[in-house]
Amino acid sequence: MRTGNEPLQARSPLKIRCGLALWGLLWAIAGAVALGNAGRPEWAAACAALALVALTDLAMVIHHIRQGPHYQPGKDIPPYAPDRGRNNAFGIRNGAGRRRGTKP
């Protein structure tokens, strides 16, 4: 539930995540090369798989950064009330064949 101060306090973790993914990618590539040269193909393959995971994460983070900022409500918007089952997100129908919460 929103408390109402998120737009003032919110910080995107995408830049630090981008840096960490890049750092992990560099280390995983270096590990794969070093272990491949040392004659340890199993460990080199594990590092290469880790590099693939880091590359995928880096691509996803860059995609999210390029999407730009998303809508954040201002201070004049009150906190959201909890759902408490009032919204019918799954389209469940009642016994009469109508959607729940609709008037006859």
Order of alpha helices (4+ residues) and beta strands (2+ residues): alpha-alpha-alpha
